[in-house]
């Protein structure tokens, strides 16, 4: 009797890489908050992604890969503008006024925006009732989290409200950029294409920061400087390489669970390091958002399982 062929189990290093993604990307919210002490938001993103792009390009060339030619720069620049310029730039701006842990929980709505963007496309996947219920549930959790602090009677309340809106703009930019990237493959290696994307995004954000007159506010010293370095070398390079490695050896469904771990880590670090508020309302809101995320993911997976 023939024994069934056993599939090769993923290497331990793949799970180590996945854990690294959870930890690294969960800490970047705190890193952004602290780095703002040294660099304004647009220039922070510009410096971060320009340096990261140069370093990642070096890694790609060291692996014997060719960087995308000029013909591919416009679509890569558009992807970078949406996913990093909007997706990261608005997070940087929002964290001037929104606690890092709360920002992380709010950004957990990214899967909802991605589902919505796909549903609006003529060739996209329609929203099922279950997925729509998950979206409504998830955004209800965000309202539970931010509603008591939304007031417009003073500058601080207005800035907080604008910060929450900016976080949703970041989610929308990431969702549109992801949808565009999915339908416009670049044909180059992931490392090489991402390096150019990071570099172009960084240059655009540097230009934006210059136009907004942010340079006089740069003070590269103290813990803000160390936080910026952490975002460049660990948050961008380390997190991305770990993510790509995990994707190569683990199921996408497993790797995507980092989206649940990141807010937990960010909230804990924000409370421990910066003394950010951590209340029962935060716990309840996170539970509601996670339940909505789970419902959306389950409903998206059902058609594939049935097929």
C-alpha positions in Angstrom: 0.0 0.0 0.0 1.4 3.3 -1.0 1.7 5.9 1.7 0.5 9.5 0.9 3.2 11.9 0.0 3.8 14.4 2.8 4.3 18.0 1.8 7.5 19.6 3.1 6.9 21.5 6.3 7.8 25.2 6.3 11.2 25.8 7.8 11.4 27.2 11.3 13.1 30.3 9.9 9.8 31.1 8.1 8.0 31.3 11.4 10.8 33.3 12.9 10.4 35.8 10.0 6.7 36.0 10.5 7.2 36.7 14.2 9.7 39.4 13.2 7.1 41.0 10.9 4.6 41.1 13.8 7.1 42.6 16.2 8.8 45.0 13.8 5.6 46.4 12.2 3.9 46.5 15.6 6.7 48.8 16.9 6.9 51.2 14.0 3.9 53.1 15.3 5.8 54.0 18.4 8.9 54.7 16.2 6.9 57.2 14.1 5.6 58.9 17.2 9.1 59.3 18.7 10.8 60.2 15.4 8.4 63.1 15.0 10.4 64.7 17.8 13.3 65.0 15.4 11.8 65.3 11.9 8.4 66.6 10.6 6.1 64.1 9.0 6.7 64.6 5.2 10.5 64.8 5.6 10.5 61.8 7.9 8.9 59.7 5.3 11.2 61.2 2.6 14.3 60.4 4.6 13.1 57.0 5.6 12.0 55.7 2.2 14.9 57.3 0.2 17.5 55.7 2.4 15.6 52.4 2.5 15.2 52.4 -1.3 18.9 52.9 -1.8 19.8 50.2 0.6 17.3 47.7 -0.8 18.5 48.5 -4.3 22.0 47.6 -3.1 20.6 44.3 -1.8 18.9 43.6 -5.2 22.0 44.4 -7.2 24.0 42.2 -4.8 21.7 39.3 -5.6 22.4 39.8 -9.3 19.0 41.4 -10.1 18.5 44.2 -12.5 16.6 47.3 -11.4 13.4 48.3 -13.4 14.2 50.5 -16.4 12.8 54.1 -16.8 9.7 52.8 -18.7 8.5 51.2 -15.4 9.2 54.2 -13.2 5.8 56.0 -13.8 3.6 53.0 -12.6 6.1 52.3 -9.7 5.9 56.0 -8.8 2.1 55.9 -8.7 2.1 52.8 -6.6 4.6 54.4 -4.3 2.6 57.6 -4.1 -0.5 55.7 -3.1 1.0 53.1 -0.8 3.8 55.0 0.8 3.1 58.7 0.1 -0.5 58.4 1.2 -0.4 55.2 3.2 2.6 56.1 5.3 2.7 59.9 4.9 -0.8 60.5 6.3 0.0 58.1 9.2 3.1 60.3 10.0 1.0 63.4 10.0 -1.8 61.9 12.0 0.5 60.7 14.8 1.3 64.3 15.6 -2.2 64.4 17.2 -3.4 60.7 17.6 -1.7 58.3 20.1 0.4 55.6 18.4 -1.7 52.7 19.8 -5.0 54.3 18.7 -3.5 54.9 15.3 -2.6 51.3 15.0 -6.1 50.1 15.9 -7.6 52.6 13.5 -5.4 51.4 10.7 -6.7 47.9 11.2 -9.5 49.0 9.0 -7.2 48.6 5.9 -8.8 45.2 5.0 -12.2 46.9 5.0 -11.1 49.6 2.6 -9.4 47.0 0.3 -12.6 45.0 0.1 -14.6 48.2 -0.6 -12.2 49.3 -3.4 -12.3 45.9 -5.0 -16.1 45.9 -4.9 -16.3 49.2 -6.7 -14.2 48.0 -9.6 -16.0 46.5 -12.6 -13.7 43.5 -12.5 -13.6 43.3 -8.7 -15.1 40.9 -6.3 -18.6 41.9 -5.0 -19.2 42.2 -1.3 -21.2 39.4 0.3 -23.6 40.1 3.1 -21.2 38.5 5.5 -18.3 40.7 4.4 -20.5 43.8 4.4 -21.5 42.9 8.0 -17.8 42.6 8.9 -17.1 46.1 7.4 -20.0 47.6 9.4 -18.9 45.8 12.6 -15.3 46.9 12.1 -16.1 50.6 11.6 -18.4 50.4 14.6 -15.4 49.4 16.7 -13.5 52.4 15.4 -16.4 54.7 16.4 -16.4 53.1 19.9 -12.7 53.9 20.1 -12.6 57.5 18.9 -16.1 58.9 19.5 -15.7 60.2 23.1 -12.6 62.2 22.0 -14.2 63.7 18.8 -15.1 67.3 19.7 -14.6 70.4 17.7 -14.8 73.0 20.4 -11.0 73.5 20.7 -7.9 73.1 18.6 -6.8 69.8 20.2 -10.2 68.2 19.5 -10.2 69.4 15.9 -6.6 68.2 15.4 -7.6 64.8 16.8 -10.5 64.5 14.5 -8.4 65.5 11.5 -5.8 62.9 12.5 -8.5 60.2 12.6 -9.6 61.3 9.1 -6.0 61.3 7.9 -5.6 57.7 9.1 -8.6 56.6 7.0 -7.1 58.5 4.0 -3.9 56.4 4.6 -6.0 53.2 4.5 -7.7 54.3 1.3 -4.4 55.2 -0.4 -3.0 51.8 0.6 -6.1 50.0 -0.7 -6.1 51.8 -4.0 -2.4 51.3 -4.4 -2.7 47.6 -3.6 -5.5 47.2 -6.1 -3.5 49.0 -8.8 -0.4 47.0 -8.1 -2.4 43.8 -8.4 -3.6 44.6 -11.9 -0.3 46.2 -13.2 2.5 43.7 -12.6 5.9 45.2 -13.1 7.6 42.1 -14.3 10.7 42.7 -12.2 11.9 41.0 -9.0 10.1 42.0 -5.8 13.3 43.4 -4.3 14.3 45.4 -7.3 10.8 46.9 -8.0 10.2 47.7 -4.3 13.6 49.4 -4.1 12.7 51.8 -6.9 9.2 52.3 -5.5 10.7 53.2 -2.1 13.2 55.5 -3.7 10.7 57.4 -5.9 8.3 57.7 -3.0 11.0 59.0 -0.7 12.0 61.7 -3.3 8.4 62.7 -3.7 8.0 63.1 0.1 11.2 65.0 0.4 9.9 67.4 -2.3 6.6 67.7 -0.4 8.3 68.4 2.9 10.5 71.1 1.2 7.5 72.8 -0.4 5.7 72.8 3.0 8.8 74.4 4.7 9.5 71.6 7.1 13.4 71.8 7.0 13.6 74.4 9.8 11.8 72.0 12.1 14.4 69.2 11.6 16.4 68.5 14.8 18.4 65.3 14.3 19.2 64.5 17.8 18.2 62.5 20.9 15.8 59.6 20.8 14.0 61.0 17.8 17.1 60.4 15.7 17.4 56.9 17.0 13.8 56.3 16.2 14.3 57.5 12.6 17.2 55.1 12.2 15.1 52.3 13.6 12.3 53.0 11.0 14.8 53.0 8.2 16.9 49.9 9.0 14.5 47.8 11.0 11.0 49.0 10.1 11.6 49.3 6.4 14.4 46.9 5.4 14.1 44.3 8.2 10.3 44.2 8.2 10.1 44.0 4.4 12.7 41.3 4.0 11.1 39.3 6.8 7.7 39.7 5.2 8.8 38.5 1.7 10.6 35.5 3.2 7.6 34.5 5.3 5.4 34.8 2.2 7.7 32.5 0.3 7.4 29.7 2.8 4.0 30.2 4.6 0.4 30.4 3.5 -0.8 33.9 2.8 -3.6 33.4 5.4 -1.0 32.6 8.0 1.2 35.6 7.2 -1.8 38.0 7.1 -2.4 37.3 10.8 0.3 40.0 11.5 -2.6 42.5 11.1 -4.0 41.2 14.4 -0.7 41.3 16.2 0.4 44.8 15.2 -2.3 46.8 17.0 -1.8 44.7 20.2 1.9 45.4 20.2 1.4 49.1 19.3 -1.1 49.7 22.1 1.0 47.9 24.7 4.2 49.9 23.7 2.3 53.2 23.6 1.0 52.6 27.1 4.3 51.4 28.5 6.8 53.8 26.8 4.8 56.9 26.2 2.0 56.6 28.9 -0.7 56.6 26.3 -4.2 55.8 27.6 -5.2 52.1 27.8 -8.8 51.7 29.0 -11.5 49.1 28.8 -13.0 51.0 25.9 -9.8 50.4 24.0 -10.1 46.7 24.7 -13.7 46.5 23.6 -13.1 48.6 20.5 -10.2 46.3 19.5 -12.3 43.2 20.0 -15.0 44.6 17.8 -12.6 45.6 15.0 -10.9 42.2 15.2 -14.2 40.5 15.0 -15.1 42.5 11.9 -11.7 41.7 10.3 -12.2 38.0 11.0 -15.7 38.0 9.5 -14.4 39.7 6.3 -11.5 37.3 5.9 -13.7 34.3 6.5 -16.3 35.4 3.9 -13.5 36.1 1.4 -12.0 32.6 1.9 -15.3 30.7 1.6 -15.7 30.9 -2.2 -12.1 29.6 -2.7 -12.7 26.8 -0.3 -15.9 25.8 -2.0 -14.3 25.9 -5.4 
